[in-house]
Amino acid sequence: MKKLTLILFTSLILFGISCSKLNNRSIDKIDIKVDSVLSLMTLDEKIGQLNLVAGNMDQTGPNTNKEYEKDIKDGRVGAIFNVFGVDNIRKLQELAVNNTRLRIPLLFGYDVIHGFKTIFPIPLAEACSWNLESIENSARLAAKEATANGLNWTFDPMVDIARDPRWGRVAEGSGEDTYLGSLIAKAKVKGFQGDNLNDPYTIAACVKHFAAYGAPFGGREYNTVDMSERVFRETYLPPYKAAIDAGVATVMSSFNEIDGVPCTGNKQLLTKILRNDWGFDGFVVSDFTSVKELVNHGYASDEKNSGELALNAGLDMDMMSNVYSNYLKKLLDEGKVTEKQINESVKRVLKLKFKLGLFANPYLRIDDQKEKEITFSKEMMNQALSSAKKSIVLLQNNDYKGKKLLPLSKSIKRIALIGPLANNKVDLLGCWNAQGDASKVITILEGLKANNPNAIIEYAKGADFVGTDESGFNLAKNLALKSDIIICAIGESIEQNGEAASRSDIGLPGVQQKLMEELAKTGKPIIAVVMAGRPLTIEWLSKNIPSILFAGHLGTMAGKAIAEVLYGDYNPSGKLVMTFPRNIGQIPIFYNAKNTGRPFIANDPYTTRYIDSPNEPLYPFGYGLSYTSFTYTDLRLSKSSINHNDTLKITFSIKNIGKFEGEETAQLYIRDLVGSVTRPVKELKGFKKVFLKPEEQKEVSFTITQNDLRFYDANMNFVAEPGKFKVFVGGNSMDLIDSNFELLN
Ligand code: NOJ
């Protein structure tokens, strides 16, 4: 009977009974197909499907697997990552399809975090655009280019809320805010996966790192996480949930523990919350060797035990620990796991392969022509430029001798362009740049020269990202002295943020700070373009340099985007998604903090404060200037009190009172004044983009309901409590106008 079904099934594949145009009914059909494949599988074949191995074209973790071709042939691999390119992927897919008994195709994963070859801004920078449409489009195009290069699975979006900029991976996420982070999570899943995973341009997404990986003590990579259940549920969990609700195909468990239980072996997380409460029906993959790391955590007694704990917790696929391959059979014999559990995990993996259309056509995303046409196509480059421009934040533009330096006048003749990022291609790509091609990157020097061929733009590196070498200072200073203006391109290198790149000091690295001090002594006007994968402590710059832009690491089109912003062809509109502290001692610092019992009062020492630093950040969450200015007036609420079923309309006016047209991101914050548990002083609840010509005024409105007022109360129920609320609107989390309303019983 088994043989007959096998023949029938194989012929289904061979004669191409295609799963195209999947709808709900065909999802049911997928379940039937999955069951029929499963019924043909041996235990070894099943265990093979739960094994994810790394190829050797990139290294994103501590070890590699040299034997993977043989393992694929022998059916010991369900998915592979760190291999790409149509030729390479075709070869491996052929190995799987032509050599294994059931011809089950492979998944091909990779960290396509902000583009595959055409690189968009790092996520932290792109989030500063607050432009969900553009973020979704970047994800859609990243998927298009990645799939044209043979991939069908990306390990993104990374949605870890992060409040400590020492942690290097803040570069990969959307910053400190849960509301914004959740919307971005959804936009990215939609962008990667589209409406139908069977479409060859879509890629299965993987939300990570579940959960709360973004809160390691001291900002130190891979460190312990611990927090109250309330903070966990309210601040850290919602972005993962948003990705699940958007239909994300897979979830990656994180390296960290939470409340003493490592996430990769955490049943409460992987089964109770993820599957039972949230209804997630995709599969969960571990992070790189995080299954066997349960031993180091002191949670598993040995590798075999780590496999038992992981599978029992609900972890379906093992990335690079080889624990499932080595021990699942034994664990089954010993009765420590059941075949039913293995079957469930295998079914989830097979289901995704069906959804991706791989059973119907294992080569669906393997097409030489598409690889050539789509990689670095105009569509990619246009989005890289458009997104890079939107991501730039103007931190300050103070008067210099009674005038603003930005936008830069095209009649300025001599420009000294100084700094390690000025004529640099590699570092502009940012961390996790997949297969980004540095040769395609437009440097800032190139961007400026192309933008204004009449100016004389000369370059000096001045300083490096590391070390103490000051030998470049003189050249830089001499160049500065003979120029009309200095533009400094400073910040972090690609290695100074991202995974395994936590820093205990987040000032300008190397001798760049000293270089800036030397340049300031020349008395020449200076513009600083700060590029980094995290907020930096740049208080000195804020006091001494009139104009500062924060430009993350912007990817392939960085130099052109920065030139367009500097010259005012594009009016900057980005807003920070992470607070910039003044100094390390203020960390963790984030806008939605609590009031405390002794809120700060100037000159009163017995209130919450430092004796050697202000409490306020250097630049707050939501902050970013424009070449024009906006005023907020006339805040009105439709009612002064609402019932639980009512809606409240919040209306106000924004006016452009400057000389340039520009875009403002109007932000809505709420404060619940009294609760059964204390509430933050402000919480973002909405934002809108408004484009205004000079002198133009527009009315903007938000509508909220009691849903927007909910939180986990004293009994951990998610409710809105009656009482008084404050409403704030404005252009950042600090400069706001406000009003009040009441939620009635
Ligand atoms: C480890 C990282 O934590 C994770 O984000 C990444 O997806 C995997 N390595 C695979 O490269």
Boltz pocket constraint, residues with backbone or C-beta under 6 A from the ligand:
constraints:
  - pocket:
      binder: B
      contacts: [[A, 60], [A, 61], [A, 111], [A, 155], [A, 208], [A, 287], [A, 288], [A, 499]]
      max_distance: 6.0
